[in-house]
Amino acid sequence: MNLILASNSPRRRDLLARLTSNFVVRPSRIDEGGTGAPEERAVKAAEAKARAAGRTERGVIIGADTIVVVDGEVLGKPETRDRAEWMLRRLSGRCHSVLTGLCVLNTETGAERTHCEETRVTFRPLDDEEIEAYLDTGEYRDKAGAYAIQGAAAKFISGIDGDYANVIGLPLCRLALLLREVGVRL
């Protein structure tokens, strides 16, 4: 059976490759915005990605969407450097949630499973100089919450409670369980 990752994220591709090399990437373009509670938004976006790919692909499709939430506010991907700076200042010295909505869809059986994985991440206090230096790397681009835990921002993290891979964008343990529920054993 074909395993299909409905994402253009190189990070998700690398993470899935830790579980199996037997998959193809078929990105689906959807509006990642939305309404409702953050958990609902993440799952709805993952469902939309999987279902969009399912219109043209056959097999087991994985959709995922990761968001960062602090004080109930969703911090998406920053459109500008200024917005990224605002996000990093907001996260400085605080704990926030990283939520990844997952949808695993078996187009042959119609089985579909969803889940929202949460990981709590704590940033140590950041000073102006290190925020500017991080922004100069450009690493914040295309990253929910304006940081990459697996990159230079690792030095900002003083604590993590939950799945590290989830913060990168694909909770591998939960994904393996959902895949098993729709008939795929890795």
C-alpha positions, 0 to 999 in steps of 0.5 A: 500500500502506498504511504503518502505524506501530504506535506512540503515540509522537509522537516516532516519528510526527514522525520517520517524517514526515521520510521520508513523509507517507503513513502512519497511526498504529495504536498497539498495546498490548503489555507492553514488558517481557521477558527475554533480552539487551537486543537481544532484548528490544527486537526482541521488543517491536517484533515484538509491536507489529507483529504485534498491529497486523497482526491488524486492519490490512493493509499494511506495519506498523512496530513499534519499541521503544527501551531504554537500557542501561548496564552490561548493565542495561536502564533503562526508562521511569521510573515516578516522579521518584525513579526518573528521578533514579536513572537520571540519576545512573546515566548521569552521566559515563558512556557508555550504549547506546540500542537500538531494536528494529525490525520491519517486517511486510508483511501482504500478502506475509508478509515480515518484517524485524527489526533492532536499532540501537545508538547509543552516547551519552555524558553529561557529569558532572551535578551535583545542581542540574541534575538537579533542574532537569531533573526539574522540566521533567517531560521525563523522563516516558515516556522510556527512560532518563529523558531526551529527547536532542532536548529539554532533556537535549541539554545533558547529551550530550558525545558520540554514536556512531551514529544520532541519530534512533535515540536519539529512537526511530526509526532512519530510515536502517535503517528505510528499508532494512528497508522497501525489503526488504519492497517499500516505497521511500520 
